[in-house]
Amino acid sequence: MAELVTGEAVALDIRVARLASRGCALLLDLFLQYSILSALVTAVSVLSAFGDPAWAAGLSVLATVAVVVGYPCVCETLTRGRTAGKMAFGLRVVADDGGPVRFRQALVRALAGFVEFWALAAAPALICSICSRRGKRLGDVFAGTIVIQERVPANSAFGAVAVMPPQLAGWARTLELSQVPDGLALAARQYLARFWELQPEVRDELGARIAGRVAALVTPPPPPGVRPEIMLSAVLAERRFREERRLAQRAALRFRRRGGTPQPAPFPAPAPVPAPVPAGAWPQAWPQQDAWRR
């Protein structure tokens, strides 16, 4: 599990693609590229028997550039970050802020990929991916992109760190969160991510300290008797929801400016506010680690 930090410094939970899945996707793409390139070179060699050799050499160079650079660039631009290999293994290329990859970024990745994979036998990409916390190769570093795991098994233990407690959903929608600094929100998120790894006494003390700092900066104040981890989960979940909605609205605005037909919002309307739940009446599934991390 990793995070994308958006323009509002909100961490969106993601699952960074593993090196093994990226390698398998790369092998499939390279196989397709090699097959297409072999067919084109064979066709050019047949045509060269009836034409100028210089003309045939120019066509060979053009075919090589179109397949080696054009294939990943065009595929990632048209499919919003996916090639045939990435589709097969459920991967996608996105920008560092979580937005869709652009043509310029796809072109930079493709040009860097020619050097990394075709010229240097993938050695720079392998070394850079191992050293990078997000598994970035040189093309990702230059283009400002990251490859994520888009398709996650249903029984996977990966999920959102912060979920919305039902009894605090109505309170969270009315929160004023502009005073919460990014560092404090990140500290709360790290606390929730390590909640079940801490000793009970340390967990309670640290949670009360972080929750007290957050409660002093949000309005209205949290309901009395709410446990610190539940309150922090509600604040972070609402913060993430607002940022995801802002990103969706910005993407829709860019789409309309390009002349596209307005599309329905990708995020559904908020569900009706459930009836208040008394303090301490959180479902029994709460103390279980799997339920906490969904």
C-alpha positions in Angstrom: 0.0 0.0 0.0 1.2 3.5 -0.9 -0.3 6.9 -1.4 -0.7 9.6 -4.0 -0.5 13.1 -2.7 -2.8 15.4 -4.6 -2.6 19.1 -5.1 -4.4 19.6 -1.8 -1.9 17.4 -0.1 -4.5 14.7 0.5 -3.2 11.2 0.5 -5.2 8.8 -1.7 -4.7 5.1 -0.9 -3.4 3.2 -3.8 -1.6 -0.2 -4.4 1.6 0.3 -6.3 2.2 -2.3 -9.0 4.7 -4.9 -8.0 7.9 -5.5 -9.9 6.8 -9.0 -10.9 3.5 -7.9 -12.4 5.2 -5.0 -14.2 7.8 -7.4 -15.6 5.1 -9.8 -16.9 3.2 -6.9 -18.5 6.5 -5.6 -20.1 7.3 -9.1 -21.5 3.9 -9.3 -23.1 4.2 -5.8 -24.6 7.7 -6.5 -25.9 6.5 -9.8 -27.5 3.7 -7.9 -29.2 6.1 -5.1 -30.4 8.6 -7.7 -31.6 5.9 -9.5 -33.5 4.5 -6.4 -35.2 8.0 -5.1 -35.9 9.1 -8.5 -37.5 6.0 -8.4 -39.7 6.6 -4.8 -40.8 10.3 -5.5 -41.5 9.5 -8.6 -43.6 6.9 -6.6 -45.6 9.5 -3.8 -46.2 12.1 -6.3 -47.3 9.7 -7.8 -49.8 8.9 -4.3 -51.1 12.5 -3.4 -51.3 13.0 -5.9 -54.1 10.8 -3.7 -56.3 11.9 -0.3 -55.2 14.9 1.9 -54.2 17.0 0.4 -51.3 17.2 3.8 -49.7 13.4 4.1 -49.7 13.2 0.6 -48.0 15.8 1.6 -45.4 13.8 4.7 -44.6 10.6 2.7 -44.2 12.4 0.3 -41.9 13.5 3.1 -39.6 10.0 4.6 -39.6 8.5 1.2 -38.7 11.0 0.7 -35.9 10.2 4.1 -34.4 6.5 3.6 -34.8 6.5 0.3 -33.0 9.1 0.9 -30.3 8.1 4.5 -29.4 4.6 4.9 -30.9 3.0 1.8 -29.6 3.4 2.5 -25.8 2.8 6.3 -26.4 -0.4 5.9 -28.4 -1.8 3.1 -26.2 -1.2 4.9 -22.9 -2.6 8.2 -24.3 -5.8 6.7 -25.8 -6.5 4.2 -23.0 -5.6 6.5 -20.1 -2.4 4.7 -19.1 -2.8 1.1 -20.3 -1.1 -1.0 -22.9 -2.1 -4.5 -23.9 0.3 -5.9 -21.3 -1.0 -3.6 -18.6 -4.6 -4.5 -19.4 -3.9 -8.2 -19.1 -2.4 -7.8 -15.6 -4.6 -5.0 -14.3 -2.1 -2.2 -14.3 -2.4 1.5 -15.2 -0.1 4.4 -15.5 -1.2 7.6 -13.7 0.3 10.9 -12.9 2.0 11.6 -9.6 -1.1 13.5 -8.4 -3.5 10.7 -9.3 -4.7 12.2 -12.6 -4.7 10.5 -16.0 -1.5 10.3 -17.9 -1.1 12.9 -20.7 0.4 12.6 -24.1 3.6 14.4 -23.1 4.1 12.0 -20.1 3.4 9.0 -22.3 5.9 10.2 -24.9 8.6 10.8 -22.3 8.0 7.3 -20.9 8.2 5.8 -24.4 11.4 7.6 -25.3 13.0 6.6 -22.0 11.7 3.0 -22.5 13.6 2.8 -25.8 16.8 3.4 -23.9 16.0 1.3 -20.9 14.5 -1.8 -22.5 15.8 -1.9 -26.1 19.2 -0.3 -25.8 20.3 -1.3 -22.3 18.4 -4.6 -21.9 16.2 -3.2 -19.0 19.1 -2.9 -16.6 18.5 0.8 -15.7 14.8 0.2 -15.3 15.4 -2.8 -13.0 17.9 -1.0 -10.8 15.8 2.2 -10.5 12.6 0.2 -9.7 14.3 -1.7 -6.9 15.7 1.5 -5.4 12.4 3.5 -5.7 9.9 3.3 -2.9 7.1 3.5 -5.5 8.8 1.2 -8.0 9.5 3.9 -10.5 11.7 3.3 -13.5 13.6 6.1 -15.2 10.7 6.9 -17.5 8.4 7.3 -14.6 10.9 9.6 -12.8 11.3 11.8 -15.9 7.6 11.9 -16.8 6.2 12.3 -13.2 4.1 9.1 -13.4 3.6 5.9 -11.4 2.2 2.5 -12.2 -0.6 1.3 -10.0 -2.4 -2.0 -9.5 -5.9 -1.2 -10.8 -7.4 -4.7 -10.4 -7.3 -6.0 -6.9 -8.6 -9.4 -5.8 -11.8 -9.2 -3.7 -10.2 -11.1 -0.8 -7.2 -8.8 -0.8 -6.2 -7.4 2.6 -5.4 -4.0 0.9 -8.0 -1.3 1.3 -8.6 2.2 2.5 -6.9 3.0 5.8 -9.7 5.3 6.9 -13.3 4.3 6.6 -16.4 6.4 7.5 -18.0 5.3 10.8 -21.8 5.3 10.3 -22.6 7.2 13.5 -20.3 10.0 12.5 -21.2 10.4 8.8 -23.6 13.3 9.4 -21.1 15.1 11.6 -18.3 14.6 9.1 -20.2 16.2 6.2 -20.5 19.5 8.2 -16.8 19.7 9.1 -14.6 22.6 8.4 -11.3 21.0 7.6 -9.2 23.8 6.2 -7.4 24.4 9.5 -6.0 20.8 9.7 -2.4 20.9 8.5 -1.1 18.3 6.1 1.5 17.0 8.6 -1.1 16.4 11.3 -3.4 14.6 8.8 -0.5 12.4 7.7 0.4 11.6 11.3 -3.2 10.5 11.9 -3.2 8.4 8.8 0.1 6.7 9.8 -1.4 6.1 13.3 -4.5 4.4 11.8 -2.3 2.3 9.5 -0.3 1.0 12.4 -3.2 0.8 14.8 -3.1 -3.0 15.4 0.7 -3.0 15.5 0.9 -0.9 18.7 0.7 -1.9 22.3 -2.8 -1.0 23.8 -1.4 1.5 26.2 0.8 3.2 23.6 -2.1 3.0 21.1 -4.5 4.7 23.4 -2.1 7.4 24.5 -1.0 8.3 21.0 -4.5 8.2 19.6 -5.8 10.5 22.3 -2.9 13.0 21.7 -3.5 13.1 17.9 -7.3 13.2 18.2 -7.0 16.1 20.7 -5.0 18.1 18.2 -7.4 17.4 15.4 -10.5 18.1 17.5 -9.1 21.5 18.4 -8.8 22.4 14.7 -12.1 21.2 13.3 -15.6 22.6 13.7 -18.1 21.6 14.9 -16.3 19.6 17.6 -16.7 15.8 17.7 -19.6 14.2 19.6 -18.7 13.4 23.2 -17.6 9.8 24.1 -16.2 8.9 20.6 -13.0 6.9 20.6 -10.0 8.7 19.1 -9.4 6.2 16.3 -13.1 6.4 15.2 -13.0 10.2 15.1 -9.8 10.3 13.2 -11.1 7.7 10.7 -14.2 9.9 10.1 -12.1 13.0 9.5 -9.6 11.4 7.1 -12.4 9.6 5.2 -14.3 12.8 4.7 -11.1 14.6 3.7 -10.3 11.9 1.1 -13.9 11.9 -0.2 -13.8 15.7 -0.7 -10.5 15.5 -2.5 -11.7 12.7 -4.8 -14.8 14.7 -5.7 -12.7 17.7 -6.4 -10.4 15.7 -8.7 -13.5 14.3 -10.5 -14.9 17.7 -11.0 -11.6 19.0 -12.4 -11.3 16.1 -14.8 -14.9 16.7 -16.0 -14.1 20.4 -16.5 -11.0 19.5 -18.6 -13.2 17.1 -20.6 -15.8 19.8 -21.4 -13.1 22.3 -22.3 -11.8 19.9 -24.9 -15.3 19.8 -26.5 -16.5 16.5 -25.0 -20.1 15.8 -24.0 -20.6 16.3 -20.2 -20.4 13.0 -18.4 -22.2 12.0 -15.2 -20.2 12.4 -12.0 -18.2 9.3 -11.3 -18.9 9.6 -7.6 -22.4 8.7 -6.4 -24.4 11.1 -4.2 -23.8 10.7 -0.5 -26.0 8.1 1.1 -28.7 9.3 3.6 -27.3 10.0 7.0 -27.9 7.0 9.2 -29.6 7.3 12.6 -27.2 8.2 15.4 -25.5 5.4 17.2 -24.7 5.7 20.9 -21.1 6.1 21.9 -19.4 2.8 22.3 -21.9 0.9 20.1 -19.6 0.4 17.2 -20.2 -3.0 15.5 -18.3 -5.9 16.9 -16.4 -6.2 13.6 -14.5 -3.0 14.5 -11.9 -4.7 16.8 -10.9 -7.1 14.0 -8.0 -6.1 11.8 -9.6 -7.3 8.5 -12.7 -5.2 9.1 -10.7 -2.1 10.0 -8.7 -2.3 6.7 -11.7 -3.7 4.7 
